[in-house]
Amino acid sequence: MNLFADFEARIKSALETIAIVAEKRSELDFGRIVVEPPRDPSHGDAATNAAMVLAKPLGTNPRALAETISEALKGDADISEITVAGPGFINLRLSTAYWQRLLGDMVDRGTDFGRSSLGQGRKVNVEYVSANPTGPMHVGHCRGAVVGDTLANLLQYAGYKVAKEYYINDAGSQIDVLARSTFLRYREALGETIGDIPAGLYPGDYLVPVGQALADEFGTRLRGMPEAQWMPIIKDKAIDAMMAMIRDDLAMLNVHHDVFFSERTLHEGNGGPILSAINDLTFKGHVYKGKLPPPKGQVPEDWEDREQTLFRSTEVGDDIDRALMKSDGSFTYFAADVAYFKDKYDRHFEEMIYVLGADHGGYVKRLEALARAVSGGSVELTVLLCQLVKLYRNGEPVKMSKRSGDFVTLREVVEEVGSDSVRFMMLYRKSSEPLDFDFAKVTEQSKDNPVFYVQYAHARCMSVFRQANEVLKDLDIDSAMLAQAVREHPLEVAEMQLVAKIAEYPRVIEAAAQAHEPHRLAFYLYDLASSFHAHWNKGKDQPELRFVNDNNRQSTVARLGLVHAVASVLKSGLSITGTNAPDEMR
């Protein structure tokens, strides 16, 4: 149950009974009314802006309207106190009976408490990582991988039907460079001395085993072939090897895609899928023949002062029109993007999310324009840009990797600090902001290390149940018993504050899903863990607040219900972030 959605519905229902509201109902926008936790918990359990939103269109004073709304709500037995604050905010304090029922629901639902039907099965495609298959994953890919994967998990939990997708950029000049770099390592495996890797080729040692595998399979046969003959063979083998390595790297990070889409399939049959997508845009009136003005600043090498086939993207929100086919009839890189988007559209996705690196900022408007042109505005498109990650060790910048040649690999980071630390810390800042990742800080066992602090809270919850099983050996503790106990036995005020923090979880899930901001979940989990640890520490000084008390079994079982609810939400949230919820920590 979403407490805040519940009371939002109740407040809107109460508003319908107020004469001044009923008279002008058709002119009022109830969609702006929200119910949320008050900034200061001492003000109550929930607060609404209803009077502030409706006062102006009703032509009345917001505080006076707030008093009227308060009167309309007084018949609700689940509200124990209503106060009007400031210019017209309404604060609600909920009854003990309501909190007991809600906690019972939390216990009953376990890790499903917070699961939402918000998405109503809406089909969403989340494309993330999509790194060129030219080498191992590096730490720059890591953040996008975690953000995309967690967002997909979050949307799924919120009721959307989600496909996790990886677009393999296996066409274009970078693949030719990969093949030539691999061929050099193949010759090296045959015993040739290749010297320094020439400029323009990939220098990393990760291609050495690929070259050796080619030597084992083909012997010297490839060496005597002209490039036109060995190039397609080497391309296929190198791409397969790189994608196997990328999948392994991602698996270490607990990232698994549903679909791996090959760009090369768009070029099959002389680019049939691309031509089909361009024809579709042409039919819709978005394609014409013309010249593009030279771009501002340095003119790129592939710019042509000739007539080309152009996408009229400025009419659908872009800054400039985009070339689809060059004067010689060859496709531009963007033409493949058009065909790929059209393929997703034909797979009936209603929403498409691209998680890209910060250097792809220039792609946002063209992709948004493309979505409007292809779908007629029926598809919602979101582009999330992940800012850079800087690596440190005790405050000092981390040096580059020998294996990769010029960057730190994802594998090296995960092997040193573990997948859990990497995933949670990649979420512990909004993705649009730069992130500093310090190897020392993410492994220390302290409150300053968020992943440790949250996991430790779950482990502590499990330790409470181990203690209870020792003390109450004659009780068969299960969720049904705990749910009944919390519904029958009122908890202390301090414990109710912890229940209120748990109650925020469904709202956090829905808000994070709607905003496409998975970092909100990481922040919430840290806050919940902090509340639990604080309550745990109170029990050290006040024995009557301890979760397990053999002298008061009824109270103990009810408190175990509270611990069960905390543990369930922590486990649920950590699962969405792709992070483990350990039963104990050493």
Sequence and secondary structure as in RCSB ss.txt:
>XXXX:A:sequence
MNLFADFEARIKSALETIAIVAEKRSELDFGRIVVEPPRDPSHGDAATNAAMVLAKPLGTNPRALAETISEALKG
DADISEITVAGPGFINLRLSTAYWQRLLGDMVDRGTDFGRSSLGQGRKVNVEYVSANPTGPMHVGHCRGAVVGDT
LANLLQYAGYKVAKEYYINDAGSQIDVLARSTFLRYREALGETIGDIPAGLYPGDYLVPVGQALADEFGTRLRGM
PEAQWMPIIKDKAIDAMMAMIRDDLAMLNVHHDVFFSERTLHEGNGGPILSAINDLTFKGHVYKGKLPPPKGQVP
EDWEDREQTLFRSTEVGDDIDRALMKSDGSFTYFAADVAYFKDKYDRHFEEMIYVLGADHGGYVKRLEALARAVS
GGSVELTVLLCQLVKLYRNGEPVKMSKRSGDFVTLREVVEEVGSDSVRFMMLYRKSSEPLDFDFAKVTEQSKDNP
VFYVQYAHARCMSVFRQANEVLKDLDIDSAMLAQAVREHPLEVAEMQLVAKIAEYPRVIEAAAQAHEPHRLAFYL
YDLASSFHAHWNKGKDQPELRFVNDNNRQSTVARLGLVHAVASVLKSGLSITGTNAPDEMR
>XXXX:A:secstr
  HHHHHHHHHHHHHTTSHHHHHTGGG  GGG  EE  SSGGG SEEE HHHHHHHHHTS HHHHHHHHHHHHTT
 TTEEEEEEETTTEEEEEE HHHHHHHHHHHHHHGGGTT   TTTT EEEEEE    SSS  BHHHHHHHHHHHH
HHHHHHHTT EEEEEEEE  SSHHHHHHHHHHHHHHHHHTT    S  TTS   GGGHHHHHHHHHHHTTGGGGS
 HHHHHHHHHHHHHHHHHHHHHHHHHHTT   SEEEEGGGGGHHHHHHHHHHHHHHHHTT EEEE     SSS  
TT  SS EEEE GGGGT SS EEEE TTS B HHHHHHHHHHHHHHTT SEEEEEEEGGGGGGHHHHHHHHHHHH
TT SEEEEEEE  EEEEETTEE    TTTSSS BHHHHHHHH HHHHHHHHHSS TTS EEEETTGGGS STTSH
HHHHHHHHHHHHHHHHHHHHH TT    HHHHHHHHHHS   HHHHHHHHHHHTHHHHHHHHHHHT THHHHHHH
HHHHHHHHHHHHHHHH GGG S  TT HHHHHHHHHHHHHHHHHHHHHHHHTT    S   
